[in-house]
Amino acid sequence: MKANLMLGVVSKKISRKIFLLLTAFFLIGGFFVVKMAFADPIFSVTAAVEAVDVGQTKDLTFNVIKATGETALKTIAISEVGTGFSSPTSIVCPTGWSVIPAMPPIVNGYVCNDPTGVGLDSTSITLKGMIAPASAGVKDFSVSAINTGAEPKTENVKTQITVKDLKATATISPITTNI
């Protein structure tokens, strides 16, 4: 009987420690999740074209602007993964910038990088010769950027381009005469 009472005390001590450990974990973890969810953006992006026709070949330009109070942007990547658009025939980066392979923290897309590390407050990147998918709908492009801060920040923003089926159909009925 005494052994059973001892086991009850031990299990209460262990469960209390686990409870305190889990509480601390969730409080600290929750702090980081909230901080990330409410972090100030480092840039904004818009697509110069809002809509394209299905199957249309189009140059897609993305205008990127650093957020007020943030440092310049030194790396910008645009990903078409999951949009149904073809790969671009070429990428136009800002003057003096280079196209580099994707690497962490930006793991996919077409990456323009300022080799000097100075960056720009606003710029445009063009993906040339993109062929729109055959299905209409809203397509989300993922745009990522890294700024020039002492501790550089990385952010990912989605921008949308609508693919529309603009083909027109007309029917002509044969002429009939009433006799």
Number of C-alpha atoms within 10 A of each C-alpha: 6 7 8 9 9 11 12 12 12 12 11 12 12 12 12 12 12 12 12 12 11 12 12 12 12 12 11 11 12 12 12 12 12 10 11 10 9 9 10 13 15 22 25 18 20 18 18 14 14 13 16 20 19 20 18 16 17 16 18 20 17 20 14 22 18 20 16 11 8 16 21 21 29 22 24 27 23 24 20 20 15 10 18 14 20 15 17 18 11 14 19 15 20 18 8 10 18 16 19 14 14 14 10 6 11 22 13 17 20 24 25 24 22 20 14 9 14 13 21 18 17 16 17 17 21 20 21 17 17 20 21 25 20 15 13 16 15 15 21 18 21 20 25 25 26 23 25 18 12 7 7 12 15 18 18 17 17 15 17 17 20 17 23 19 14 10 7 5 5 4 5 5 5 6 5 6 5 3 3
